[in-house]
Amino acid sequence: MSPNNMSKEKTLKIGIIGSGFTGVSCFVNIIDAFLSKDILNKIEITFFDKGSVNGRGLAYSTRCAAHLLNTPSGTVGILCNKKDHFKQWLLSKLKEGILNYPDIDHQHPPREIYGQYIEEMFELYLQKAVLMGINVNKKKEEVTEIGSADLGYTISTAQSNKLHFDYIILAVGGFDSEKPALLRHLKDFIISPYDEDFNNKIDKVDDVLIIGTRLSCVDAILALEENGHKGKVMCVSESGLLPRVIGEYNAKERLFITDEFIESSETISLSDLFNAIGSEYFLQEGVRPDFKDVFKTSFSPQKTLRYEIVKTKKKRFWQDSLYNTNHVLNKVWHKLDIKSKNKIIQKYLKFFLIYRAAMPRRSACKLLKLFEEGRLSLHKKPVSISFHEGLFEISLSNRTILKAKHIIDATGLSYCICSSNSDLAKNITNSELFSLNQWGGISVSTETYQSVNKGGGFSNGLFVVGGAVFGTDLVTNLIEYIVECTSKVAQTIAKNIKEEAL
Ligand SMILES: Cc1cc2nc3c(=O)[nH]c(=O)nc-3n(C[C@H](O)[C@H](O)[C@H](O)COP(=O)(O)OP(=O)(O)OC[C@H]3O[C@@H](n4cnc5c(N)ncnc54)[C@H](O)[C@@H]3O)c2cc1C
């Protein structure tokens, strides 16, 4: 359904579902795009969020100072083509003495500060919108359904039914997945490390089990530590692998995985990709990488962590190169055949993520200390979870049974919509306006981020950005990626509105 032939007097309505980083980044880019395109229509933008409508979303709502940004601060500016905007903002706030954080790591500051940055930018752009005569509404409501209307679309929430919009942007991050329903209702089962009340629920001497060993698990451990927890922490996941460690970042030129390499290749095979990565690594480090070493899981977590901490004392050029592939990663993904994509998702993604979603050195040093004190342990291959006589029990495939009073679910959100119980996810799965890719994410045009409908055409005016398009793109929730996508969405909307007005 296209928002065509709209009269110039009509108020154009844009609905943004989700006011985390992606929703606010869309808003900021839309205002900038409207400014540059001289849009004359009356415009109204409405945000919907089931939580606070402030731009922080899940990642940047934390108030724990030990939760650090894991991507270099010079790459996460919210404005399109100004990657270092946040870093400049941070440095100027520190210089003015506005931020009172002693001993701050400029490259990986607390995420709470990044949250302040987004809130400030949101506020600034709300003011710009007012000056441009754009009306902005904020609704703290959970969206349950997106439907089609004669001209445009509808949004239904738990409170309101079928509100009409000409354009809708779905920016809800990931989806809650089904978790062990029985145990989740128990008072000592903590459903997320970002639960506000998290630390009040755990007595300082109680032992804790954490499910999941990626960055959310690291956050859970650091939050416990920050609160003076003295009990044992046992982390469990299928792979039992912790994220690697990110050192000092320096932008580096890539010579092999370049735009030219990607654009000149009709298709890219897995061996082409591994060769290009190998050549890039050789260029930076002077030796070829031993991929077997990369995929090795036999080292003890403590030994790996110690090794990584030592290595990041010096510059790691291959890591700079890796971070510099951010804007071409999805381009590579689009050129791979289905078999290679499947192999990456099933076999290599977990390894790729421990390198790409690595933890800052400071966090790694805190974890190593806990390992050395015998308070932290990592385990793999859980078989079952149960609850007996006031304790949670996790049985492992090697027949060990781990027991603790509390369990924290740090497995994060799911990007497979079918595995979610939310009304919105169920309605999207059944809606004619959307189609799902084979990995359970939403199919979109990667030029405009318009959703692909069940008939295979585009739902014009209906956009999806961020975690929900997993599979269509490989990397969907990195800030740099999000800014690129939201800028495409904003340009498409501004162009449509401008053309319709002519
Ligand atoms: C703990 C954590 C740390 C991270 N750290 C980094 C980092 O350092 N660097 C980096 O590049 N990336 C990081 N990321 C990746 C992160 O996903 C992105 O940076 C970005 O914050 C994603 O924003 P989002 O708006 O897409 O999702 P979210 O922040 O999850 O926001 C989605 C919003 O949608 C709302 N919502 C969901 N469903 C509905 C509904 N049905 N109706 C209404 N509202 C709804 C939610 O309440 C939420 O506010 C991190 C992610 C997490 C979880």
The ligand as an SDF file (V2000), in Angstrom:
LIG
                    3D

 53 58  0  0  0  0  0  0  0  0999 V2000
   23.5170   -4.9210   26.6710 C   0  0  0  0  0  0  0  0  0  0  0  0
   23.8740   -4.4760   25.2890 C   0  0  0  0  0  0  0  0  0  0  0  0
   25.0340   -3.7530   25.0600 C   0  0  0  0  0  0  0  0  0  0  0  0
   25.3620   -3.3310   23.7750 C   0  0  0  0  0  0  0  0  0  0  0  0
   26.5010   -2.6070   23.5810 N   0  0  0  0  0  0  0  0  0  0  0  0
   26.7890   -2.1800   22.3280 C   0  0  0  0  0  0  0  0  0  0  0  0
   27.9540   -1.3890   22.0750 C   0  0  0  0  0  0  0  0  0  0  0  0
   28.7320   -1.1060   22.9870 O   0  0  0  0  0  0  0  0  0  0  0  0
   28.1910   -0.9680   20.8140 N   0  0  0  0  0  0  0  0  0  0  0  0
   27.3440   -1.2940   19.7690 C   0  0  0  0  0  0  0  0  0  0  0  0
   27.6090   -0.8980   18.6190 O   0  0  0  0  0  0  0  0  0  0  0  0
   26.2450   -2.0280   19.9870 N   0  0  0  0  0  0  0  0  0  0  0  0
   25.9540   -2.4820   21.2210 C   0  0  0  0  0  0  0  0  0  0  0  0
   24.8370   -3.2270   21.4300 N   0  0  0  0  0  0  0  0  0  0  0  0
   23.9790   -3.5270   20.3070 C   0  0  0  0  0  0  0  0  0  0  0  0
   22.6830   -2.7350   20.4210 C   0  0  0  0  0  0  0  0  0  0  0  0
   21.7250   -3.6800   20.1040 O   0  0  0  0  0  0  0  0  0  0  0  0
   22.6360   -1.5170   19.5370 C   0  0  0  0  0  0  0  0  0  0  0  0
   23.7090   -0.6930   19.8390 O   0  0  0  0  0  0  0  0  0  0  0  0
   21.3650   -0.6610   19.6890 C   0  0  0  0  0  0  0  0  0  0  0  0
   21.2660   -0.1800   21.0050 O   0  0  0  0  0  0  0  0  0  0  0  0
   20.1120   -1.3800   19.3020 C   0  0  0  0  0  0  0  0  0  0  0  0
   19.0560   -0.4640   19.4620 O   0  0  0  0  0  0  0  0  0  0  0  0
   17.5830   -0.7950   19.0550 P   0  0  0  0  0  0  0  0  0  0  0  0
   16.8230    0.4770   19.1400 O   0  0  0  0  0  0  0  0  0  0  0  0
   17.5490   -1.5090   17.7440 O   0  0  0  0  0  0  0  0  0  0  0  0
   17.0770   -1.8570   20.1220 O   0  0  0  0  0  0  0  0  0  0  0  0
   16.6880   -1.6110   21.6380 P   0  0  0  0  0  0  0  0  0  0  0  0
   17.6530   -0.7860   22.3500 O   0  0  0  0  0  0  0  0  0  0  0  0
   16.3800   -2.9670   22.1800 O   0  0  0  0  0  0  0  0  0  0  0  0
   15.3460   -0.7540   21.5530 O   0  0  0  0  0  0  0  0  0  0  0  0
   14.1440   -1.2900   21.0990 C   0  0  0  0  0  0  0  0  0  0  0  0
   13.0200   -0.5370   21.7840 C   0  0  0  0  0  0  0  0  0  0  0  0
   11.7980   -1.0650   21.2780 O   0  0  0  0  0  0  0  0  0  0  0  0
   10.8760   -1.1820   22.3350 C   0  0  0  0  0  0  0  0  0  0  0  0
    9.9020   -2.2040   21.9660 N   0  0  0  0  0  0  0  0  0  0  0  0
   10.1350   -3.5200   21.7530 C   0  0  0  0  0  0  0  0  0  0  0  0
    8.9780   -4.1340   21.3990 N   0  0  0  0  0  0  0  0  0  0  0  0
    8.0180   -3.1770   21.3950 C   0  0  0  0  0  0  0  0  0  0  0  0
    6.6250   -3.1770   21.1050 C   0  0  0  0  0  0  0  0  0  0  0  0
    5.9800   -4.2810   20.7590 N   0  0  0  0  0  0  0  0  0  0  0  0
    5.9420   -2.0070   21.2000 N   0  0  0  0  0  0  0  0  0  0  0  0
    6.5850   -0.8530   21.5620 C   0  0  0  0  0  0  0  0  0  0  0  0
    7.9060   -0.7980   21.8570 N   0  0  0  0  0  0  0  0  0  0  0  0
    8.6020   -1.9410   21.7540 C   0  0  0  0  0  0  0  0  0  0  0  0
   11.7340   -1.5500   23.5430 C   0  0  0  0  0  0  0  0  0  0  0  0
   11.0850   -1.1910   24.7430 O   0  0  0  0  0  0  0  0  0  0  0  0
   13.0020   -0.7560   23.2920 C   0  0  0  0  0  0  0  0  0  0  0  0
   13.0000    0.4950   23.9340 O   0  0  0  0  0  0  0  0  0  0  0  0
   24.5000   -3.6610   22.6980 C   0  0  0  0  0  0  0  0  0  0  0  0
   23.3370   -4.3960   22.9450 C   0  0  0  0  0  0  0  0  0  0  0  0
   23.0070   -4.7920   24.2150 C   0  0  0  0  0  0  0  0  0  0  0  0
   21.7390   -5.5800   24.4450 C   0  0  0  0  0  0  0  0  0  0  0  0
  1  2  1  0
  2  3  1  0
  2 52  2  0
  3  4  2  0
  4  5  1  0
  4 50  1  0
  5  6  2  0
  6  7  1  0
  6 13  1  0
  7  8  2  0
  7  9  1  0
  9 10  1  0
 10 11  2  0
 10 12  1  0
 12 13  2  0
 13 14  1  0
 14 15  1  0
 14 50  1  0
 15 16  1  0
 16 17  1  0
 16 18  1  0
 18 19  1  0
 18 20  1  0
 20 21  1  0
 20 22  1  0
 22 23  1  0
 23 24  1  0
 24 25  2  0
 24 26  1  0
 24 27  1  0
 27 28  1  0
 28 29  2  0
 28 30  1  0
 28 31  1  0
 31 32  1  0
 32 33  1  0
 33 34  1  0
 33 48  1  0
 34 35  1  0
 35 36  1  0
 35 46  1  0
 36 37  1  0
 36 45  1  0
 37 38  2  0
 38 39  1  0
 39 40  1  0
 39 45  2  0
 40 41  1  0
 40 42  2  0
 42 43  1  0
 43 44  2  0
 44 45  1  0
 46 47  1  0
 46 48  1  0
 48 49  1  0
 50 51  2  0
 51 52  1  0
 52 53  1  0
M  END
$$$$
